[in-house]
């Protein structure tokens, strides 16, 4: 998205998560975007060997915090067309629940480890 302006509300894909945010700066090839809500929680595990647990470092990835800024490439930024912006905490909880629900559909070592990682993050987020 090359035609966005400072102050625009956008949906941005950053690393393995998606967020709703506000553009705060145009940095040429990137936008600096301030996080307002979580659309999709980041994936857990080794992204280069996704689905594997043997002989890989299993990463735990947190969602970006409320008002945290991310440097996002312009092609990964899209207009946000909804009327309202979800509450950050509610959106974080919903994105966690959606990811955990997806992981429970198939019983595998990777899914179980990813769900444990999300359960641990959930305890840190909400306590």
N, C-alpha and C positions, 0 to 999 in steps of 0.2 A: 504494500500500500504506500505509494509515493506521494499521495496528495493529502495527507493528514496534516492537521494543524495542532499547535500547542493548545492543550485544553480539551481536545477531542477524547471521547471515551471509546475505547477499542477493546477487541479481544485479541490477545497475543499468545502465541505458542512460544514457550521458553524452555529449553532443554526438553524434558519429557512431560511437562505439565502445560496447562492452559489457564490463562488468567484474564480477568476483566481489569482494565486499568485506564489511567489518564496519561496522555502524552505530555511530558514536561519539557522535553528538549528534542530538537532535530539534530542528529549527529552525523549527517551525511548519509552513510549506508545504513544507519541504525536510528531507532528512536529510543530515548530514555523514557520508560513507562513506569508509572507509580501504581503498585498493586492495590486494587480495591476489593476484589473477590476472586475466589478460586473456581474455575470451571472443571478442570480435570487435575486430580492429584498426580504428582510425578510418579513414574514407575519405580519399582524397587528392583534390586538386583544389578547384575552387570549388563549394561546396555549393549556392550559389544558381543556378549554371549548370552543374550536374553533367553530365559527359560532354563538355564543351566545353574546348578549349584555345586557341582564337583570341579575342583581345581580352578575356581574363579573367586574373586573378592566380591562378596554379596553386599552391594551398597545400600545403605538406608538413605533415602532422599526425602527431605522435608519440603513441604510447600513453602513458597516465599511468604514472608510475613506481611501483615497489613501495612500499607504505605511504603514497603520496601521497593527500591527501584531496580529495574532490570534493563539491560542494554539489549534490545531486540532488533534483529535484522528486519528491514522494511517488508520483505516478502512474507514474514511470519506475523504481520500485523493486519487485522481485518476490522472493518467497521462493526461496532456493537449496535445492534438495531432494536434491542428491547427497550421498553419504556422505563424500567427501573433497574437499578443496580442492586443485586442481592447483598444482604448483610455479610460481611467477611466471615464471621464465626459460623454462621449458618451454612454458607457456601463451602467452607472448609469441611464441616461435618458431613454435608451431603456428598462432596467429592470423595471423602474417605469411605463412606458407606457404599457408594457406587463401585469403587475399586475393589473393596472387600467382597461385595456381592459377585462381581465378575470372577474373582479368584476362587470362590466356593463352588463354582459350577463344574470344576474338574479337580479331582483329588490327585495332586502330584506333589513331589517334594518341593519343587520351585514355588508352586502356589501356596503351599503351607508355610514356607519360609517367608514369602512376601507378605502373607497375611499376618504372621507374627511380627514382622517389621512394622506394618501399619498399626497393629494393636499397640505396640510400644510407642509409636509416634502419637497415637491418639491419647494415650495416658499423659504424654508430655504436653500436648496441645491444650488439653482441657482440664488439667489439675493444677 
